[in-house]
C-alpha cells in the first residue's frame, strides 16, 4: 500500500465521491463507498487517524452513560455495531470484563439493574452477562482496588480495541475495494461551478505539488475541522462544532494488577472514568473540557490531569502521582455546537452524529463515536448517492471483514496484525536481523517498521511510533529513545538521506516532549511541554 507519488491519474479523472478527512468516519465512508462500486478518493491533511481517532479511550461500547441519560435508541444501535466490529475485526476488537466498584448497597442495586437493561438491549449481540461480585471476589479479580468501605462490584462486558490500527486496516480494506487514499494531502479550497461544489483544490504537503480534483459530491468528514471546510464554501457560515477535550494518562499496569478494566461510574463532577488495560499498560481517562479552539496536537491542562489522578486515588489502593505518568495525550471530540445559553456545558451537546447537506454537492458528517463509524458511513453514502443522482445500491459493510481479520488461537503480540503477522514473520525469516527489538522494554521489532513503511502508508517517524506502533501514546520517553533507530530503518527502506533522518528525529522529539508530564504551578497553563 505504497503512497501514490505520481498523482497524474488522481488529477485527471472525475470521482464519484471525494472524502475529506482520514479519521474513523472518513475511512469508514471510503470503505462503504468503494464497496458499493463508487469511484472513491479520500484525502487526509496529515496521517490517517492523526487527530481524535487515535486518541480515544480504546473502548468499543454501547455507552453505559448514555443509557443513564435515557438515550435508549443510541445505545441499542451502538451495541449492535459493537457486535459487528468484534466479528469483522476480530484481531483488534476484544471482549473486555469491566468492574464497577460499589461502596454502598444502593450503588449495587442501581448499577446491577441498569446493566441488566444494558445486557437486554444488546440482545443477540451480547458480549456477556452482568453479575454482582462480593467484596472478596472483587479483590481477587482486581487486587489494586481500594478495599475500605467496598461492598462488592458489578461485572459487565464491553469491548476494547486499538483505534489507530483499526483505522489503518479500514484504509487497507477500502483500497482492496477499489478506493484511492492519500495522506498528507491538504485541501486548500473547494471548486464551485454555478453554485455547486464539484471538487477540491489540494496541496501535497510532502512534495508541495498542487491538484484540482473533481467529483460528483464532496464529503466533509474532518471532525473538529469541519467548519474550516464549510467556510471555504461560505465565508459567513456559522460554526457547527464545539470541540470538547478528552485527556488520558498512562500508568504502569501494576496499579490495578488485573486483567479486567475498571469503570468509575460517577466522579466529583458527574463524569465517568475508565482504567483500561491496554498494550500492557494502564490507560486512565477521560475528561470532558469545552474548548474554543482546536488543533492537531491539543495539550492537556493541569486541572485535567489533576482530576484524573485525584479520582484514581479515591479508587486505587496505591495512589498514582505525577511522577507515575508515562504519557499523557489529548483528543478533541467534534460535538455539535450548543445553542445560546448552553455554551459551557458539554452535557448539553449532542453525542450522536449529525449528517447534513451543507451546500449543493457538499455533505458534512460530524459527531458520533468510533463504535458507530460503520453506521455513520452507511448513512453518509446513502445521502451522497442521492445528492449525486447515482442510483442507490445497498450498503455492503455489515458483514464485510476488515483487512487482517482473524480469531487468534494464542496470545502472541503480533496477533494485532491479524493475517498480516504471517508477512512480518516471513520478513524475519528472510532476514533474521529484523527480529531485533527497537527497545528492550517493548516487543516491537525492526521488521514492523519495514512492514508499516511498505504496506501501511507510514511516511514519518511519528506515523510509526504514534499510530502504527503505539509507543508514543503509552510511554513517551521510550518513544523518544526509539526515534533514531526508527528513522534509520525508514531512511534505508525509502532511500532518504541523512538530513531527512535528522529532521525526522528532531521534529519527533519536539512532538513527543508534549506527551511527557511536566508539572506546572498554575492550573491555567498547559501541563505539557511542546
Helices and strands as residue ranges (DSSP letters): H 8-12, E 14-20, H 24-35, E 40-43, G 52-54, E 59-60, H 64-68, H 72-88, E 94-102, H 105-122, G 123-125, E 131-134, H 135-141, E 152-160, H 163-176, E 180-182, E 185-193, E 196-204, E 210-220, G 223-225, H 226-233, E 241-252, G 253-255, E 261-264, E 273-278, E 281-285, E 289-290, H 302-313, G 322-324, E 327-336, G 346-348, E 354-359, E 362-366, G 370-372, H 373-388, G 413-420, H 421-430, G 432-435, H 446-455, H 461-462, I 463-468, H 471-474, H 476-494, H 498-512, G 513-515
